[in-house]
């Protein structure tokens, strides 16, 4: 029987109770209202915010579960890989932050200082011009080349002056010796000029720029890491940690757990199924979420108040009343079997009430017929 039909039956019974008289004689009970009702429940639909393949279903329909008990487990290998990647990125970000806070190592400082000193020495050498020793060596090389050239020329003249006594080979050899000596003499002369001229202006400028660059690098290492760089490294750590927390939160969705003790109503999946994200996998009725809905005739509504103690009986436990408490009275009335406005039929108007019942777990089940007894002292 659907809830809609149950509610209709309850309304009809309530109307009948109103028509026959709200007061019923109970043996050994004080006068009161005897109202038909039904047991209703608030179900909790449990699922996962991420989709995945069902690895295991750990409960059965109708079974009791405790708070925090695992109900369904999903396989999420992609998220596990993302978690490992996020952990690696967090470790890298923390290492970069530690490096930024520590600054340069002593070895790095010494290396940068030696590089700067070498560049400084090169620039000074270029600015100082040629050494006297280099000039003297170049002059000696030029003198030697000039002397060799003079000897080669004399030999060539003697060969040419010998007339028919000189062969063609002798003439060619003398000419080659003279030409080679002339080339060497010219090269020695150019080398002497180059040594005396010293370095070019462009070379000195280049050396000075390199020296300044290495000096700036050394100063940066000595000053340590900038505050902005440290702040950026700290932000990178926070971002990596947030990404890891997000993945870990998604991985926790791999286990669907009971929010509290209760009874499993429906299990919608089996092992191997593909569970969609945000879809209900298990329907659970938590303990204490079963209550009785009854209807009070409008003519007797003044005898009912929130917090009033009542007794509830159900067919499966005949003769055994359970204590209950009215915790809600509807603010709007209903009519059975139809909405009427005539004064003589207003007795058919009823108001729904909700009763919380103190019954052992498993006694009440949604859809059960129940009867609520509201004692009225002195016929109030």
Phi, psi and omega per residue, in radians:
X1 nan 2.250 -3.101
X2 -1.274 2.876 -3.138
X3 -1.139 -0.601 -3.131
X4 -1.095 -0.754 3.128
X5 -1.194 -0.685 3.110
X6 -1.049 -0.782 -3.128
X7 -1.111 -0.690 3.131
X8 -1.104 -0.761 3.104
X9 -1.066 -0.730 -3.136
X10 -1.107 -0.691 3.120
X11 -1.117 -0.750 3.131
X12 -1.093 -0.757 3.123
X13 -1.111 -0.694 3.124
X14 -1.112 -0.693 3.117
X15 -1.126 -0.687 3.102
X16 -1.106 -0.683 3.108
X17 -1.108 -0.682 3.127
X18 -1.164 -0.654 -3.117
X19 -1.251 -0.622 -3.103
X20 -1.486 -0.204 -3.085
X21 2.010 2.270 -3.059
X22 -1.313 -0.373 -3.086
X23 -1.624 2.242 -3.140
X24 -2.118 2.435 3.124
X25 -1.362 2.130 3.063
X26 -1.934 2.273 3.058
X27 -1.095 2.338 3.103
X28 1.008 0.352 3.071
X29 -2.117 2.622 3.024
X30 -1.255 2.909 3.123
X31 -1.116 2.591 3.141
X32 -3.050 -3.043 3.131
X33 -1.712 2.328 3.111
X34 -2.016 1.925 -2.973
X35 -2.079 2.293 3.058
X36 -1.349 2.631 3.125
X37 -2.782 -3.068 3.122
X38 -2.360 2.626 3.073
X39 -1.417 2.270 3.120
X40 -2.222 2.879 -3.037
X41 -2.467 2.748 2.976
X42 -1.863 1.888 -3.130
X43 -1.508 2.588 3.034
X44 -1.921 2.137 3.116
X45 -1.678 1.963 -3.057
X46 -1.762 2.438 3.114
X47 -2.787 -2.931 -3.116
X48 -2.094 2.512 3.102
X49 -1.341 -0.151 3.082
X50 -2.147 2.597 3.120
X51 -1.605 2.710 3.127
X52 -3.121 3.067 3.114
X53 -1.427 2.400 -3.137
X54 -1.282 2.074 3.122
X55 -1.496 -0.677 -3.110
X56 -2.779 2.516 2.985
X57 -1.935 2.076 -2.932
X58 -1.825 0.090 3.121
X59 -2.369 2.888 3.102
X60 -2.152 2.698 3.124
X61 -1.076 2.372 -3.110
X62 1.551 -0.152 -3.112
X63 -1.400 2.729 3.083
X64 -1.570 2.505 3.115
X65 -2.312 2.707 3.093
X66 -1.761 2.849 3.119
X67 -1.099 2.294 -3.125
X68 1.467 -0.041 -3.132
X69 -1.209 2.434 3.132
X70 -1.321 2.285 -3.099
X71 -1.857 -0.849 -3.115
X72 -2.386 2.452 3.113
X73 -2.108 2.356 -3.122
X74 -1.914 2.700 3.014
X75 -1.667 2.168 -3.118
X76 -2.341 1.156 -3.087
X77 -1.134 -0.560 3.140
X78 -1.121 -0.736 3.128
X79 -1.191 -0.583 3.086
X80 -1.122 -0.692 3.084
X81 -1.146 -0.714 3.098
X82 -1.122 -0.609 3.097
X83 -1.125 -0.780 3.123
X84 -1.090 -0.701 3.108
X85 -1.134 -0.714 3.126
X86 -1.141 -0.633 3.090
X87 -1.133 -0.718 3.119
X88 -1.123 -0.731 3.124
X89 -1.135 -0.652 3.104
X90 -1.150 -0.724 3.103
X91 -1.086 -0.716 3.116
X92 -1.128 -0.761 3.138
X93 -1.111 -0.665 3.112
X94 -1.179 -0.653 3.103
X95 -1.140 -0.715 3.103
X96 -1.133 -0.656 3.096
X97 -1.145 -0.754 3.116
X98 -1.102 -0.676 3.099
X99 -1.112 -0.705 3.125
X100 -1.155 -0.651 -3.139
X101 -1.277 -0.610 -3.108
X102 -1.330 -0.497 -3.084
X103 1.364 -2.857 -3.077
X104 -1.286 2.600 3.066
X105 -1.381 2.710 3.101
X106 -0.988 -0.659 3.129
X107 -1.123 -0.693 3.100
X108 -1.131 -0.667 3.105
X109 -1.128 -0.765 -3.138
X110 -1.130 -0.712 3.124
X111 -1.096 -0.783 3.127
X112 -1.129 -0.636 3.138
X113 -1.190 -0.709 3.123
X114 -1.156 -0.691 3.104
X115 -1.105 -0.697 3.116
X116 -1.160 -0.720 3.136
X117 -1.122 -0.671 3.114
X118 -1.128 -0.723 3.108
X119 -1.164 -0.639 3.099
X120 -1.114 -0.753 -3.138
X121 -1.138 -0.721 3.119
X122 -1.094 -0.737 3.127
X123 -1.122 -0.733 3.132
X124 -1.129 -0.681 3.134
X125 -1.115 -0.704 3.127
X126 -1.190 -0.591 -3.133
X127 -1.335 -0.450 -3.066
X128 -1.287 -0.330 -3.122
X129 1.479 -3.069 -3.073
X130 -1.256 2.619 3.065
X131 -1.387 2.602 3.094
X132 -0.992 -0.617 -3.140
X133 -1.117 -0.708 3.125
X134 -1.147 -0.690 3.115
X135 -1.133 -0.760 -3.138
X136 -1.107 -0.721 3.120
X137 -1.121 -0.738 3.130
X138 -1.126 -0.637 3.112
X139 -1.167 -0.725 3.117
X140 -1.114 -0.692 3.110
X141 -1.129 -0.655 3.113
X142 -1.174 -0.745 3.124
X143 -1.083 -0.719 3.129
X144 -1.124 -0.699 3.123
X145 -1.176 -0.648 3.100
X146 -1.148 -0.729 3.140
X147 -1.129 -0.719 3.108
X148 -1.114 -0.658 3.116
X149 -1.162 -0.727 3.127
X150 -1.099 -0.723 3.123
X151 -1.151 -0.692 -3.139
X152 -1.162 -0.636 3.130
X153 -1.201 -0.744 3.105
X154 -1.068 -0.748 3.133
X155 -1.108 -0.692 -3.137
X156 -1.151 -0.715 3.141
X157 -1.135 -0.695 -3.130
X158 -1.155 -0.688 3.131
X159 -1.123 -0.750 -3.120
X160 -1.192 -0.529 -3.115
X161 -1.378 -0.274 -3.098
X162 -1.294 -0.187 3.064
X163 1.255 -2.337 -3.065
X164 -1.233 -0.204 -3.131
X165 -1.238 -0.414 -3.122
X166 -1.532 2.340 3.094
X167 -1.469 2.931 3.118
X168 -1.113 -0.587 3.132
X169 -1.174 -0.686 3.125
X170 -1.104 -0.692 -3.130
X171 -1.131 -0.780 -3.122
X172 -1.122 -0.691 -3.138
X173 -1.156 -0.714 3.138
X174 -1.151 -0.700 -3.140
X175 -1.161 -0.713 3.135
X176 -1.116 -0.715 3.125
X177 -1.105 -0.706 -3.134
X178 -1.149 -0.768 -3.110
X179 -1.151 -0.704 3.129
X180 -1.143 -0.707 3.119
X181 -1.145 -0.620 3.121
X182 -1.169 -0.681 3.133
X183 -1.177 -0.698 3.125
X184 -1.174 -0.644 3.127
X185 -1.155 -0.711 3.120
X186 -1.143 -0.669 3.118
X187 -1.158 -0.713 3.111
X188 -1.133 -0.643 3.105
X189 -1.136 -0.748 3.126
X190 -1.167 -0.653 3.121
X191 -1.131 -0.672 3.104
X192 -1.114 -0.734 3.124
X193 -1.106 -0.685 -3.129
X194 -1.149 -0.721 3.125
X195 -1.124 -0.747 -3.127
X196 -1.196 -0.555 -3.126
X197 -1.250 -0.462 -3.129
X198 1.363 -2.836 -3.084
X199 -1.353 2.766 3.104
X200 -1.403 2.761 -3.132
X201 -1.106 -0.643 -3.141
X202 -1.108 -0.674 3.119
X203 -1.143 -0.692 3.113
X204 -1.147 -0.708 3.103
X205 -1.114 -0.726 3.124
X206 -1.114 -0.738 3.132
X207 -1.139 -0.676 3.118
X208 -1.146 -0.706 3.121
X209 -1.121 -0.717 3.108
X210 -1.135 -0.689 3.105
X211 -1.092 -0.773 -3.132
X212 -1.151 -0.665 3.135
X213 -1.095 -0.808 -3.136
X214 -1.182 -0.560 3.088
X215 -1.185 -0.701 3.105
X216 -1.126 -0.703 3.095
X217 -1.084 -0.724 3.114
X218 -1.117 -0.726 3.135
X219 -1.122 -0.672 3.106
X220 -1.089 -0.757 3.126
X221 -1.141 -0.644 3.126
X222 -1.213 -0.627 -3.127
X223 -1.269 -0.357 -3.121
X224 1.524 -3.091 -3.086
X225 -1.303 2.461 3.110
X226 -1.186 2.668 3.123
X227 -1.084 -0.616 3.139
X228 -1.128 -0.663 3.127
X229 -1.187 -0.660 3.093
X230 -1.142 -0.735 3.123
X231 -1.111 -0.694 3.109
X232 -1.130 -0.702 3.112
X233 -1.133 -0.663 3.093
X234 -1.139 -0.693 3.104
X235 -1.129 -0.647 3.100
X236 -1.112 -0.657 3.103
X237 -1.139 -0.773 3.134
X238 -1.105 -0.710 3.133
X239 -1.127 -0.752 3.130
X240 -1.149 -0.671 3.116
X241 -1.158 -0.668 3.113
X242 -1.129 -0.725 3.115
X243 -1.095 -0.683 3.118
X244 -1.159 -0.733 3.125
X245 -1.098 -0.644 3.123
X246 -1.105 -0.780 -3.131
X247 -1.174 -0.702 3.135
X248 -1.127 -0.650 3.089
X249 -1.119 -0.692 3.090
X250 -1.165 -0.633 3.126
X251 -1.181 -0.551 3.083
X252 -1.120 -0.397 3.089
X253 -1.251 -0.129 3.093
X254 -1.190 -0.351 3.120
X255 -1.985 2.011 3.063
X256 -1.558 2.091 -3.055
X257 -2.069 2.734 3.112
X258 -1.337 2.317 3.121
X259 -1.246 -0.350 3.131
X260 -2.950 3.113 3.130
X261 -1.154 2.544 3.132
X262 3.111 -2.872 -3.101
X263 -2.173 2.376 -3.134
X264 -1.362 2.168 3.105
X265 -1.602 -0.922 -3.052
X266 -2.428 2.389 2.972
X267 -1.997 2.040 -2.981
X268 -1.589 -0.134 -3.054
X269 -2.280 2.868 3.036
X270 -2.277 2.873 3.133
X271 -1.028 2.305 -3.114
X272 1.745 -0.307 3.121
X273 -1.202 2.728 3.004
X274 -1.660 1.934 -3.107
X275 -1.517 2.196 3.120
X276 -1.317 2.712 3.093
X277 -1.188 2.453 3.087
X278 1.108 0.292 3.102
X279 -1.693 2.537 3.118
X280 -1.224 2.246 3.116
X281 -1.870 -0.583 -3.109
X282 -2.404 2.378 3.025
X283 -1.880 2.203 -3.013
X284 -2.209 2.406 3.025
X285 -1.825 1.842 -3.125
X286 -1.180 2.637 3.052
X287 -1.068 2.429 -3.136
X288 1.485 -0.018 3.136
X289 -1.767 0.193 3.022
X290 -1.714 2.343 -3.109
X291 -2.564 2.904 -3.098
X292 -1.926 2.287 3.065
X293 -1.856 2.138 3.130
X294 -2.241 2.979 -3.084
X295 -2.210 2.293 -3.129
X296 -1.874 2.237 3.059
X297 -1.010 2.552 -3.112
X298 -1.041 -0.542 -3.119
X299 -1.230 -0.303 -3.120
X300 -1.949 0.140 -3.049
X301 -1.113 -0.500 -3.140
X302 -1.170 -0.239 -3.130
X303 -1.583 -0.021 -3.077
X304 -1.999 2.410 3.100
X305 -2.510 2.686 3.088
X306 -1.142 2.358 -3.113
X307 1.620 -0.048 -3.114
X308 -1.253 2.394 3.115
X309 -1.401 2.395 -3.128
X310 -2.398 3.079 3.028
X311 -2.174 2.462 -3.097
X312 -2.177 2.346 3.053
X313 -2.181 2.630 3.092
X314 -2.287 2.769 -3.032
X315 -1.144 -0.583 -3.081
X316 -1.283 -0.253 3.106
X317 -2.290 1.142 -3.085
X318 -1.091 2.380 3.098
X319 1.401 0.075 -3.130
X320 -2.099 1.649 -3.136
X321 -1.344 2.582 3.081
X322 -2.021 2.395 -3.124
X323 -1.223 2.562 3.123
X324 -2.570 3.030 -3.124
X325 -2.441 2.327 3.053
X326 -1.305 2.101 -3.137
X327 -2.050 0.002 3.100
X328 -2.763 2.381 3.030
X329 -2.189 2.198 -3.077
X330 -1.067 2.508 3.115
X331 -1.580 0.000 -3.122
X332 -2.378 2.345 -3.098
X333 -1.476 2.918 3.101
X334 -2.276 2.756 3.131
X335 -2.045 2.523 3.054
X336 -2.265 2.442 -0.111
X337 -1.501 0.003 -3.131
X338 -2.552 2.931 3.113
X339 -1.385 2.030 -3.139
X340 -2.201 2.726 -3.089
X341 -2.143 -0.079 -3.115
X342 -1.214 2.579 -3.056
X343 -1.122 -0.616 -3.087
X344 -1.314 -0.227 3.133
X345 -1.887 0.108 3.114
X346 -1.181 -0.294 3.090
X347 -1.156 -0.272 3.090
X348 -1.407 -0.154 3.129
X349 -1.287 2.352 -3.131
X350 -2.255 2.796 3.083
X351 -2.178 2.312 -3.124
X352 -1.362 2.480 3.026
X353 -2.219 2.726 3.087
X354 -2.076 2.337 -3.070
X355 -2.140 2.189 3.037
X356 -1.546 2.230 -3.012
X357 -1.920 2.380 3.072
X358 -1.671 1.505 -3.120
X359 -2.192 2.634 3.102
X360 -1.048 2.689 3.130
X361 -1.066 2.358 3.104
X362 1.639 -0.186 -3.136
X363 -1.338 -0.831 -3.116
X364 -1.581 2.431 3.075
X365 -2.377 2.511 -3.083
X366 -1.030 2.367 3.132
X367 1.670 -0.185 3.136
X368 -1.172 2.527 2.993
X369 -1.350 2.431 -3.126
X370 -2.402 2.837 3.109
X371 -2.286 2.263 -3.097
X372 -1.897 2.219 3.092
X373 -1.917 2.103 3.122
X374 -1.912 1.823 3.130
X375 -1.163 2.465 3.098
X376 -2.150 1.968 -3.086
X377 -1.274 2.224 3.045
X378 1.138 0.372 3.094
X379 1.244 0.505 3.128
X380 -1.080 nan nan
